[in-house]
Amino acid sequence: MPNNHSRLFVLLIALVLLLSACSVNISPGGSSTSSTATPGASNVQAHGNTAPDSGTFDGCPARGDGGDTQLNLLKNRTDTATWSPISFSEMISWTWPHSVEKRDMASWSQSDANAVAQHNGTPVSLTGYVALARREGPESPNCHLQVDRDFHIWIVDHSTTDRSHSIITEATPRVRAHHSGWAIDNFFKISRNQLQVRMSGWSMLDQEHPEQLNQTRGTLWEIHPIMQIEVQQNGSWVPLDSAQL
C-alpha cells in the first residue's frame, strides 16, 4: 500500500505540473482560449493604438521614413473590418488628453495611451458631405514620395457647414491603388453637386495638428485611412468606383 500511495502522489504532482504548463485564459463569457498562436492570427484586426504592419508599398515601409513611426503604421493600415455606423455629432464629440498633442505616440504616458485607445482604431462608417478635397504634399508616412500622396477630404454634417466644424478623412495611396474611381477630380464633383457620401474606415487620432482646431477642422479625430467610399444616388448607396458623377 505505501508503494501505491507513493505512486498516486507522484501522479498527482505530475498532473499539477502539466496543468500549470498549459496557459489557458478564461474569457468574460466563460469560454477558454489557449495562448498558443492561432493559424492566420496575423490577419486579425488590431484595434487601439497599434495596427498590423501593411508591408512595403512603392518601396516605402509602413513605418514611413521618419516622424512618428507608430502613427505612420496606423495611417498606412490596409486591413478591413465590419464598419459600424457612427453619427457625425458623436464622432466630433470624442475627446482626447491634451497632453498627447504634438508628441510622438512612443512618449505618451500609459494613462494617456489608454484614454486614446478607447476610440483609436475603431472601424466606423460616417455619413456627410464633402466640404473640400485636396492632394497633400509629401509626408513621412509615404516616405516623402512625390507620386504617393494622401488625399485629405473634409466631411461636414450639412452641405453648408464650413471646415471649422469638419472631420478629416484621408484616402491613402496604399488603399487608392485598389480603387480607380477615387480620383481627386471625383471628390471635386461630389462637393460641387452636394452629394451625400459615406466614408468607412479606421478612426485615428492625429495629435500632430492641434493648431488647426476650429479653423480647418473640428476635431483631431479622423477616419484615416478610408477603406470604403459610397455615394448616395437615387436613394441607394453606390460605391464611388461605379458611381455616375
Secondary structure in CASP SS format (residue, H / E / C, confidence):
PFRMAT SS
TARGET T0000
AUTHOR 0000-0000-0000
METHOD secondary structure of the structure
MODEL  1
M C 1.00
P H 1.00
N H 1.00
N H 1.00
H H 1.00
S H 1.00
R H 1.00
L H 1.00
F H 1.00
V H 1.00
L H 1.00
L H 1.00
I H 1.00
A H 1.00
L H 1.00
V H 1.00
L H 1.00
L H 1.00
L H 1.00
S H 1.00
A H 1.00
C C 1.00
S C 1.00
V E 1.00
N E 1.00
I E 1.00
S C 1.00
P C 1.00
G C 1.00
G C 1.00
S C 1.00
S E 1.00
T E 1.00
S E 1.00
S C 1.00
T C 1.00
A C 1.00
T C 1.00
P C 1.00
G C 1.00
A H 1.00
S H 1.00
N H 1.00
V C 1.00
Q C 1.00
A C 1.00
H C 1.00
G C 1.00
N C 1.00
T C 1.00
A C 1.00
P C 1.00
D C 1.00
S C 1.00
G C 1.00
T C 1.00
F E 1.00
D C 1.00
G C 1.00
C E 1.00
P C 1.00
A C 1.00
R C 1.00
G C 1.00
D C 1.00
G C 1.00
G C 1.00
D C 1.00
T H 1.00
Q H 1.00
L H 1.00
N H 1.00
L H 1.00
L H 1.00
K H 1.00
N C 1.00
R C 1.00
T C 1.00
D C 1.00
T C 1.00
A C 1.00
T C 1.00
W C 1.00
S E 1.00
P E 1.00
I E 1.00
S C 1.00
F H 1.00
S H 1.00
E H 1.00
M H 1.00
I H 1.00
S C 1.00
W C 1.00
T C 1.00
W C 1.00
P C 1.00
H H 1.00
S H 1.00
V H 1.00
E C 1.00
K C 1.00
R C 1.00
D C 1.00
M H 1.00
A H 1.00
S H 1.00
W C 1.00
S C 1.00
Q H 1.00
S H 1.00
D H 1.00
A H 1.00
N H 1.00
A H 1.00
V H 1.00
A H 1.00
Q C 1.00
H C 1.00
N C 1.00
G C 1.00
T C 1.00
P E 1.00
V E 1.00
S E 1.00
L E 1.00
T E 1.00
G E 1.00
Y E 1.00
V E 1.00
A E 1.00
L E 1.00
A E 1.00
R E 1.00
R E 1.00
E C 1.00
G C 1.00
P C 1.00
E C 1.00
S H 1.00
P H 1.00
N H 1.00
C C 1.00
H C 1.00
L C 1.00
Q C 1.00
V C 1.00
D C 1.00
R C 1.00
D C 1.00
F E 1.00
H E 1.00
I E 1.00
W E 1.00
I E 1.00
V E 1.00
D C 1.00
H C 1.00
S C 1.00
T C 1.00
T C 1.00
D C 1.00
R H 1.00
S H 1.00
H H 1.00
S C 1.00
I E 1.00
I E 1.00
T E 1.00
E E 1.00
A E 1.00
T C 1.00
P H 1.00
R H 1.00
V H 1.00
R H 1.00
A C 1.00
H C 1.00
H C 1.00
S C 1.00
G C 1.00
W C 1.00
A C 1.00
I H 1.00
D H 1.00
N H 1.00
F H 1.00
F H 1.00
K H 1.00
I H 1.00
S H 1.00
R H 1.00
N C 1.00
Q C 1.00
L C 1.00
Q E 1.00
V E 1.00
R E 1.00
M E 1.00
S E 1.00
G E 1.00
W E 1.00
S E 1.00
M E 1.00
L E 1.00
D C 1.00
Q C 1.00
E C 1.00
H C 1.00
P H 1.00
E H 1.00
Q H 1.00
L E 1.00
N C 1.00
Q C 1.00
T C 1.00
R E 1.00
G C 1.00
T C 1.00
L C 1.00
W E 1.00
E E 1.00
I E 1.00
H E 1.00
P E 1.00
I E 1.00
M E 1.00
Q E 1.00
I E 1.00
E E 1.00
V E 1.00
Q E 1.00
Q E 1.00
N C 1.00
G C 1.00
S E 1.00
W E 1.00
V E 1.00
P E 1.00
L H 1.00
D H 1.00
S H 1.00
A C 1.00
Q C 1.00
L C 1.00
END
